[in-house]
Amino acid sequence: MSRGRRRERGQMAEISISFLDVISCGFGAIVLLLLIAKTVESTAFEQSANPLKSSVTELQHQLFEIRGETTILNRDLISKQEQLSDIELRIARLQSELASVRRQRDAVAQVDTTEHDKLSLALQVLTEEMKRLLAQQNRPDRQLVGGIPVDSEYIIFIVDTSGSMFNYAWPRLRQEMLHILDIYPRVKGIQVMNDMGGYMFTSYRDKWIPDTPARRKAIIERLSHWTPFSNSSPVEGVQQAIRRFYAPDRKISLYVLGDDFTGDSIAHVLNTVEKINREGRSGERLVRIHTIGFPVHFLVKGGNLQTATRFAALMRELSYRNGGTFVGLNGLKPE
């Protein structure tokens, strides 16, 4: 029995060793397979990683290129926007200048229209006056020279001594005064005042200047540098002349010479003169008032046509109401 047990034990030991050998070999094979598999996976991963890394690098280069192009495009866009802003400013400036030119054109057109209307009015006034003068020439009860009654024994010149008259009409003024003196070969007295009532010769204040050739020459010579202040309104001179020199036994003619009227109201001047130069018992005014208009503002550049037209209207009516004649000259150069 003991032998039999030994055999069984011996067989079991051999079986156990063989089993261990098999197990060992199997475990070793598994380990070997694992090692082989790990090596293959690592190689495959490295092979697949290299193309990926290359793709990332290429994409980075493309991104840098795109960013560079974007910067350049942004600079170009900013430059174009600045150019556009400059162009818009120039357009706005040109539109403003065009609007200004159009306003100036419209203003010039309006001025031309206004001046044309004023010239037409002045021409109408002068034409009516010429008709009236022609009608006066047919009156048998008056001694007329050139349409001007010369039946007076005393004459008073009332001269507008403003800058426009002195600068542009003075030679013609001297000539017209000589003409007036020529149509009165002999009078009892002469006086010269400006439109403010100031005397040419203060030594003859409130007195008549004797009518002599020497005194007539002195009057014309004194005109060369006689420029007292003037407000271009004859009302003061007319009032002073009538108040100082009128007398019932004197036949007096006033000659008002000027180029414009800057007073506030034509009607006020006419009413003021009418009150002082009232009608006498014979139905005639105390003095006769003649008026002569010089076309300074119609012929000189920049002239005030409004005040010149008002002067023509005033002088025409003033002479008409006071038994005189209005003469509108057509030039400034001595004839």
Protein Blocks (a to p, Z undefined) as FASTA:
>chain_A
ZZmmmmmmmmmmmmmmmmmmmmmmmmmmmmmmmmmmmmmmmmmmmmmmmmmmmmmmmmmm
mmmmmmmmmmmmmmmmmmmmmmmmmmmmmmmmmmmmmmmmmmmmmmmmmmmmmmmmmmmm
mmmmmmmmmmmmmmmmmpmkbcceehiackbfbdcddddfbfklmmmmmmmmmmmmmmmm
mmmmbafbdcdddfkopafblmlgoiacdddfklmmmmmmmmmmgccddehiaklmmmmm
mmmmgcfkbccddddddfbdcbfblklmmmmmmmmmccdfkopafbdcdddddfkllmpg
hiafklmmmmmmmmmmmmmmnopacdddfbfbdZZ
